[in-house]
Amino acid sequence: MLEKQTIEHEKAVLIGIMNREQNEEKVTEYLDELEFLTYTAGGEVEKRFVQRMDPPDPKTFIGSGKMKEVEKFVKENDIGSVIFDDELSPAQQRNIEKQLKCKILDRTTLILDIFAQRAKTSYARTQVELAQYEYLLPRLTGLWTHLERQRGGIGMRGPGETEIETDRRIVRDRISLLKKKLAKIDKQMETQRGNRGSLVRVALVGYTNVGKSTLMNVISKSDVFAENKLFATLDTTVRKVVIGNLPFLLTDTVGFIRKLPTQLVESFKSTLDEVREADLLLHVVDISHPQFEEHIDSVNKILCEIDSADKSTIMVFNKIDLYKHETIAEDDLVTEKTERHFTIEEWKRTWMQRVGDRALFISALNKENLDEFKKRVYDEVRDIHVTRFPYNDFLYPEHLDQY
């Protein structure tokens, strides 16, 4: 009889601060996401620490009293990693590490580490390695002795593990080499995109873990890896899809997230070119998430950064099967109705009404409302196709079940 293997998760604590921009509710929401990131990276959160500070302490991010509280908990509970929700300066990281004597990570390091885990192809690994080196460059002083002491675990994947003797000059040379390698691959990718002909290009965009890959699998009948973890998909996947009698290219792209490291946006430039060159964007939203509106804003912000905010876009509100709204008892005369109490029908009468027929509500997993989704995508792709090839008009079939 085989023994059941147990996976050891590295113990971690999370640290966030409340200030004028982040109230208690916002901090809780951010730390919830940070905990999911930690879980995705292979960690288990033992405790959260939150302090009201504005601005953060320039030396240790949090105050000395709170730092002693964290230090006591770390020693007593054998904590492997302390993870901060905001990016730490190199000086802050060194000072905190000196006092706590364990691995110190910030949100950026954690996201880079997850990308290092998830990168499967040579191209994705090169992109992630470049982002890691660019992040490490200003943090080299005093870092390598720490890396020599702590092997493996969260935040330790990538160039830091073996290059103990690395100095700034070597890192800069490596960054230059990686950029040249990416530039070469980018040209090859550009050629590949050019060789796809004149088919209409549709790209799935959205926050991480909203169901883009699941939707891709359903409508393209392919087998793209999908998992209930953040950044399950890093490598761009392109599939030829036929709805009715109309073919087009569908691209599944990397998920976005709040506070996405600028190093990743830059190093994943070619991957994001798939979004830039798309004729139509399907902005997938997890409507069951309590903060889905903020997710929409985060995605739109990144689309602005890559000059894709003005593209033709259909909003696809996914996971309607998981959506739950809070209720107010009939005899409750105190509780004020908020967005948390809205049904999906009530949501449709809010700002979503302005989106009109460019908003769809589906469940990719349960295949709810997919006929409506296919028809809407078909109509949009057909309009683009007819504009591009006016002599090659398509007639919309009465039924899409032939797809």
Sequence and secondary structure as in RCSB ss.txt:
>XXXX:A:sequence
MLEKQTIEHEKAVLIGIMNREQNEEKVTEYLDELEFLTYTAGGEVEKRFVQRMDPPDPKTFIGSGKMKEVEKFVK
ENDIGSVIFDDELSPAQQRNIEKQLKCKILDRTTLILDIFAQRAKTSYARTQVELAQYEYLLPRLTGLWTHLERQ
RGGIGMRGPGETEIETDRRIVRDRISLLKKKLAKIDKQMETQRGNRGSLVRVALVGYTNVGKSTLMNVISKSDVF
AENKLFATLDTTVRKVVIGNLPFLLTDTVGFIRKLPTQLVESFKSTLDEVREADLLLHVVDISHPQFEEHIDSVN
KILCEIDSADKSTIMVFNKIDLYKHETIAEDDLVTEKTERHFTIEEWKRTWMQRVGDRALFISALNKENLDEFKK
RVYDEVRDIHVTRFPYNDFLYPEHLDQY
>XXXX:A:secstr
         EEEEEEEEE SS  HHHHHHHHHHHHHHHHHHTEEEEEEEEEE SS BTTTBS HHHHHHHHHHHH
HHT  EEEESS   HHHHHHHHHHH SEEEEHHHHHHHHHHHH  SHHHHHHHHHHHHHHHGGG TTHHHHHHHS
 SSTT  SGGGT TT  HHHHHHHHHHHHHHHHHHHHHHHHHHHTTTT  EEEEEEBTTSSHHHHHHHHH     
  SSTT   S EEEEEEETTEEEEEEE   B TT  HHHHHHTHHHHHHHHT SEEEEEEETTSTTHHHHHHHHH
HHHHHTT TTS EEEEEE TTT       TT  SS   GGG  HHHHHTTTHHHHGGGEEE BTTTTBTHHHHHH
HHHHHHHHHHHHH TTS     S STT 
